[in-house]
Structures are given as C-alpha cells and as structure tokens.
Amino acid sequence: MKDLSATLRERQARGLYRSRRVVDGPQGVKVCMDGREFLSFCSNDYLGLANHPEVVAAFHAGLEAYGAGSGAAHLISGHTRAHHALEEELADFVQRPRALLFSTGYMANLGVMAVLAQRGARVFEDRSNHASLLDGARLSGARLVRYHHNDSADLSRRLQATSTGEILIATDGVFSMDGDLAPVAELADVAARHAAWLMVDDAHGLGVVGPGGRGTLAQAGLDMTQVPVLMGTLGKACGTFGAFVAGSDELIETLIQEARTYIYTTAPPAALAQATRTALRLLREGDELRAHLRSLVQRFRQGVAQLGLNLPGSDTPIQPLIIGEADAALRLSAALRERGILISAIRPPTVPAGTARLRITLSAAHTEAQVDRLLDALDEVRAAGVAQASVPVE
Ligand SMILES: *Cc1c(COP(=O)(O)O)cnc(C)c1O
C-alpha cells in the first residue's frame, strides 16, 4: 500500500500542494472569502455572465418549469425541450448543422476522442493542450504523439513518419495557460494533406475572440470542411456550466450512438440549459463587452511593460506572468492576496516545470480602475522583491 501521508508531505515540500479556498457568495470580480473581499483576476468568467441577473432569473424560471433534476440520461428521458433548444442555438452560433451537449468539457473531449480514435489510430496533440484532450487520447487506446507548441512544421514532420490508420489532430484554440492562439489555418492545411480529423477545443476562444465572439475558427475564417470537430465549453465566457461538440449531422449522430461519456451519464438539469440559453443570447449581443475587455487587456499589457515585467505575447484575456519556480509563484500569489487581490499560482504538472506562473485573467466586468489597482499591487510586490524570480520569456 502506498504511503499517502509521505506522498502528501513530499508534494508540500516541493511547493506543489494544492488546496481549495472557500468562497462565500457569487462569482464575480469581487469574491468573498473568510469574511474578506478580494478583487479577483483568476476566473474564466470573461464576460461577467456567471452572476448576471438575467441569467440567474432564467435559471429560476427554468427551475419553476422543469424542477431541479433531469432524472435520467439524455437517451432515456432526461433530454428536455430546453436542452434541445440550447443545442439548436449553439449550432446556429457556431454556424454548424448540429451541436450536442455534454455535461462537462472534460467529458466531451474524452467522449469524442474515444469515438474518433481507437486502437490502431494515432492522435497528434500540441504539447500545451488541456489535460482533458491529453487524457482523451490516452483513454482512447490510440497512440498519442505530442508535437511542439504551435509548431505545424513539427506536426508535419511527425506525420510523415506515420504509416496507416486513422489520424486525429487536436489542439486548444486559445491555450488555457498561455492565452495564445493556435495556428488553426496551418493545422487545417496539414490535416487536409494527411486526410486527418482536426479537432479544436475552443473553451477560451468562444465568446471572446473572433467576429461576434464566434471563436478562434471564425477569426481564422475556417469552416467545418477544414475543421470538422469543434468543442466548446459553457462554464467560461458563457458563465454557466457544461460543454458541447458541433459538427456535421453524421458526427453528432455518431456521438449519440457511441460516445460513452454522453450515453452513460445523467443529463444536466434543464434549468441549467435555460440559464445557458439566456447567457448565450447575452454573449452573442456582447460586442460592447468584448470591446471593453480588449481595451482592458491593452491597458494591462502597457502597464506591465512599464513595470518592466515580462508577459508572453497574448492578446486574449489570459495574461500569464511567468515566474519560474513553484514556490516563488506561491509567494507572489500570497503577497497579492495580502493586498486584497486574488490570483492563483499555476504550477506543474498543469504547466511545464520551471514555468510556474500567475495566470492573470481579465473580465469585461472589471473596470479600468480595478486593472490599475492590480498594476499598483504588482508594482508593490515587485518593489518588495517578491516578483524578482520573474524570468524572461521567449
Ligand atoms: C476548462 C477546459 C476544459 C474542460 O471543460 P469543463 O467544462 O470545465 O470540464 C476543456 N478544455 C479546455 C481548453 C479548457 O480550458
């Protein structure tokens, strides 16, 4: 039997111990913990919809109409009019014939990959892909090949070595820990040359980038013939919970027949689907929110440059301050918390060793003054020597 307490102690010694903070009250730019209010720069609620009054009201109305629980899986009796309407609205949003709801993004990725890539197939993934994409490939039984981050030439090279069998290429659209965009047009060319499936997980792109917030693929002008599988989540810019896969009628029907993470699980509550429908409408109408968010990102990046701190190139709301060692990132996070600012330290294995970071995220719900407060706090902790471990980034 493994000695759990020794393993936990060792994890703690390496600065890799994870712990949860208990939040009282709703998610927002202000978060209450232990009776104290913090200014938060670490949620994925990019448009401020998680506690939007219209979304909350739609959730309430959904509860009145449908009750609390869905009672069964989608294929038994859990698939309501609300779920169905949400699927149609999501398909319309991403301009694809069909969309299929999954309970979470993690489950969507596992489900799709197990259907499209089986034993004998090969899955090619960006090294920086989200854990759920990597786990999806591992569970599928296919062979997993990881290519250098955003390097389509490296992908091409690795594909040459591939012999027979089905090929699936999968990438984040916007990388969750770095905030940079995948070169989706190049990847689509590579995929076409090798008759490979291309799957884009746009968890951090939808609602934020592209015309009308329609995501990384819309921004690059790519459609379903170039990228047959689009996965999106609903717990980030959309503010609620859940995920979907969008694509052709055949893809969606195949997932309904075969995706185990779709079939063998209880449908999410219909009231949640109703809340998400309202959130999706607000997201689609959110051009002003996106414009404000973009201006906050610029303001923040200019401020950070003036402080002489180093940020990798990202023009999305994900702005990682790379620190290096895990305990240095933890110290910096703690120093900011003392100043009333909440930003969590992201450490290995979520990010590569030596690149522990503060994953700063901005939201359209932030004000310019709040961004300035963050910049002031970063200046203070830097002056106090806490941020000196900050390393240059290529
Ligand atoms: C958050 C995230 C997921 C998982 O989605 P959940 O709905 O939270 O399970 C998948 N992929 C990426 C890129 C993500 O950021």
The ligand as an ORCA input file, in Angstrom:
! r2SCAN-3c Opt
* xyz 0 1
  C     -11.899     24.202    -18.969
  C     -11.417     23.454    -20.153
  C     -11.930     22.194    -20.470
  C     -12.846     21.450    -19.545
  O     -14.115     21.988    -19.541
  P     -15.053     21.758    -18.278
  O     -16.410     22.056    -18.765
  O     -14.572     22.665    -17.213
  O     -14.879     20.303    -17.893
  C     -11.519     21.608    -21.645
  N     -10.630     22.203    -22.464
  C     -10.100     23.402    -22.172
  C      -9.118     24.021    -23.108
  C     -10.474     24.058    -21.007
  O      -9.917     25.220    -20.692
*
